[in-house]
């Protein structure tokens, strides 16, 4: 064992992802992660006190990576309807591409996310906040008219769930999906529109 290695949480998370790819969620252990890093499992536990905390950190890291382009869109300037459309399409594309790129790893992350309920809950709340920010901008721009931006954001998020929630991933290859998404987003944007006076 090489106990001289400078261990960081990031290095441990990278190694954990590699171990998960090789062994799968059911068989991967903290000892496997330590072996991949050439350190004792106690060294890993100094950074992550339990296997559950390590799994939660891996799930959070994965969700944070998926969130980065969405945060950029939410914080950008420009017309709110276009930003909201782009945000929703990007979210859907991120989830879809994860399934297509590495279906086995996607299933692993899905199982991790189901175990890391608090991490997933915080992630969903962050996504709703991003949508609420865009909707609030739309109200300020005079293009959206809603009484409560957060409630509207939650409704938009819920209305699009079948296109971004992994529980519906078996439907994502439906050839009619693009037309359905177009129709749904047009309906949502129309529902948010301010009345023309």
KOLROSE-427850 format. One line per 3 residues: number of its first residue (from 0); their letters; for each residue x, y, z of C-alpha. Coordinates in Angstrom, 3 decimals. Each point is the difference from the previous one (the first is absolute). Layout:
BEGIN
NUM = a = X/Y/Z | ...
This chain:
BEGIN
0 = xxx = 0.000/0.000/0.000 | 1.155/3.468/-0.821 | -1.011/2.101/3.002
3 = xxx = 2.098/2.909/-1.327 | -2.594/0.695/-2.706 | -1.743/3.328/0.530
6 = xxx = -3.612/-0.982/0.215 | -2.700/2.531/-0.763 | -3.762/-0.477/-0.077
9 = xxx = 0.095/0.641/-3.752 | 2.572/-2.781/-0.616 | -2.074/-2.378/2.101
12 = xxx = -3.167/0.864/-1.937 | 1.777/-0.513/-3.337 | 1.274/-3.384/1.154
15 = xxx = -3.445/-0.914/1.309 | -1.546/0.727/-3.398 | 2.612/-2.225/-1.656
18 = xxx = -0.677/-2.775/2.518 | -3.744/0.313/-0.578 | 0.567/-0.324/-3.755
21 = xxx = 2.086/-3.137/0.473 | -1.957/-1.816/2.696 | -3.444/1.568/0.044
24 = xxx = -1.813/1.426/2.990 | -0.889/-3.310/1.622 | 3.583/-1.297/0.077
27 = xxx = 2.088/3.174/0.435 | 1.440/0.477/3.485 | 2.018/2.631/1.805
30 = xxx = 2.863/-2.509/0.056 | -0.147/-0.096/-3.829 | 0.221/3.801/-0.086
33 = xxx = 2.945/-0.024/2.418 | 1.725/-2.701/-2.077 | -0.444/2.107/-3.156
36 = xxx = 1.635/2.922/1.800 | 2.716/-2.226/1.533 | -0.903/1.097/3.536
39 = xxx = -1.657/-1.644/2.991 | -3.773/0.115/0.256 | 0.491/1.978/3.223
42 = xxx = 1.474/2.818/-2.112 | -3.200/0.126/-2.039 | -2.090/0.008/3.185
45 = xxx = 1.902/3.073/1.240 | -1.649/1.953/-2.819 | -3.298/-1.869/-0.146
48 = xxx = -1.036/-1.472/3.362 | -2.211/-2.707/-1.520 | -0.762/-1.823/-3.209
51 = xxx = -3.334/1.853/-0.079 | 1.700/3.419/0.226 | 2.347/-0.990/-2.837
54 = xxx = -2.944/-1.087/-2.143 | -1.840/3.246/0.750 | 3.065/2.006/-0.995
57 = xxx = 0.269/-1.917/-3.287 | -3.689/0.624/-0.725 | 0.393/3.703/0.843
60 = xxx = 3.063/0.313/-2.222 | -1.873/-1.572/-2.899 | -3.037/2.236/0.483
63 = xxx = 2.205/3.102/0.343 | 1.697/-0.772/-3.316 | -3.387/-0.354/-1.670
66 = xxx = -1.133/3.260/1.604 | 2.893/2.198/-1.174 | -1.352/0.848/-3.493
69 = xxx = -3.476/0.572/1.447 | 1.318/2.489/2.551 | 1.722/1.878/-2.826
72 = xxx = -3.257/0.294/-1.948 | -1.974/1.072/3.076 | 2.465/2.774/0.817
75 = xxx = 0.395/1.249/-3.575 | -1.543/3.200/-1.299 | -2.539/0.098/-2.764
78 = xxx = -3.681/-0.603/-0.583 | -1.463/-2.308/2.641 | -2.136/-2.098/-2.382
81 = xxx = 3.039/-0.965/-2.089 | 2.068/-0.705/3.125 | -2.736/-2.142/1.531
84 = xxx = -0.409/-1.952/-3.238 | 3.774/-0.486/-0.236 | 0.240/-0.966/3.697
87 = xxx = -2.711/-2.660/-0.314 | 1.375/-1.409/-3.253 | 3.516/-0.103/1.455
90 = xxx = -1.207/-1.791/3.128 | -1.804/-2.587/-2.121 | 3.030/-0.420/-2.274
93 = xxx = 2.398/-0.418/2.934 | -2.086/-2.819/1.444 | -0.500/-1.630/-3.415
96 = xxx = 3.691/0.191/-0.896 | 0.991/-1.585/3.330 | -2.193/-2.991/-0.806
99 = xxx = 1.357/-0.310/-3.549 | 3.687/0.528/0.868 | 0.247/-2.588/2.735
102 = xxx = -3.264/-1.790/0.841 | 1.616/-2.232/2.625 | 1.544/2.956/1.833
105 = xxx = -3.298/1.882/-0.267 | -1.741/-2.901/1.764 | 2.732/0.057/2.635
108 = xxx = -0.473/3.731/0.565 | -3.756/-0.460/0.079 | 0.386/-2.578/2.775
111 = xxx = 2.440/2.298/1.815 | -2.426/2.902/-0.285 | -2.824/-2.102/1.410
114 = xxx = 2.154/-0.694/3.063 | 1.080/3.634/0.327 | -3.475/1.452/0.485
117 = xxx = 1.155/3.212/1.679 | 2.539/0.678/-2.750 | -2.647/-0.529/-2.689
120 = xxx = -2.533/2.119/1.865 | 2.509/2.868/0.247 | 0.837/-0.392/-3.700
123 = xxx = -3.666/0.162/-1.022 | -0.482/3.068/2.183 | 2.973/1.663/-1.690
126 = xxx = -1.489/-0.740/-3.426 | -3.370/1.450/1.040 | 1.823/3.107/1.287
129 = xxx = 1.696/0.407/-3.388 | -3.338/-0.196/-1.812 | -1.510/2.435/2.532
132 = xxx = 2.860/2.416/-0.702 | -0.712/-0.114/-3.739 | -3.746/0.443/0.588
135 = xxx = 0.663/2.947/2.353 | 2.136/1.576/-2.715 | -2.884/-0.539/-2.422
138 = xxx = -2.383/1.791/2.384 | 2.461/2.926/0.249 | 0.286/0.036/-3.805
141 = xxx = -3.801/0.124/-0.254 | -0.214/-3.209/-2.050 | -1.180/-2.345/2.779
144 = xxx = -2.866/0.568/2.382 | -0.068/-2.203/3.090 | -0.931/0.651/3.606
147 = xxx = 2.682/-2.270/1.461 | 3.136/-0.732/-2.031 | 1.046/-2.906/2.232
150 = xxx = -3.417/-1.702/-0.265 | 0.035/0.522/-3.766 | 3.528/-1.415/-0.184
153 = xxx = -1.032/-3.093/1.916 | -2.978/-0.451/-2.346 | 2.278/0.294/-3.060
156 = xxx = 2.441/-2.476/1.529 | -2.802/-2.439/0.822 | -1.600/0.372/-3.434
159 = xxx = 3.233/-1.052/-1.701 | 0.832/-2.870/2.364 | -0.513/-2.805/-2.504
162 = xxx = 2.784/1.475/-2.148 | 2.595/0.464/2.725 | -0.738/-2.467/2.794
165 = xxx = 1.939/-3.265/-0.328 | -3.088/-2.026/0.924 | -1.282/0.799/-3.501
168 = xxx = 3.274/-0.716/-1.829 | -1.500/-2.983/-1.824 | -2.228/2.510/-1.872
171 = xxx = 2.840/2.301/-1.052 | 0.660/-1.782/-3.291 | -3.590/0.503/-1.168
174 = xxx = 0.167/1.471/-3.540 | -2.864/2.357/0.870 | 1.952/1.451/2.939
177 = xxx = 1.352/3.127/-1.778 | -3.467/1.024/-1.226 | -1.493/-0.628/3.429
180 = xxx = 2.700/2.085/1.666 | -0.562/2.826/-2.489 | -3.748/-0.050/0.684
183 = xxx = 0.457/-0.147/3.771 | 2.505/2.857/0.118 | -2.162/2.159/-2.287
186 = xxx = -2.951/-0.612/2.320 | 2.024/0.811/3.124 | 1.404/3.203/-1.475
189 = xxx = -3.450/1.061/-1.198 | -1.381/-0.599/3.497 | 2.651/2.274/1.526
192 = xxx = -0.541/2.822/-2.500 | -1.103/3.379/1.272 | -3.312/1.241/-1.362
195 = xx = 0.428/2.473/-2.807 | -1.640/3.269/1.040
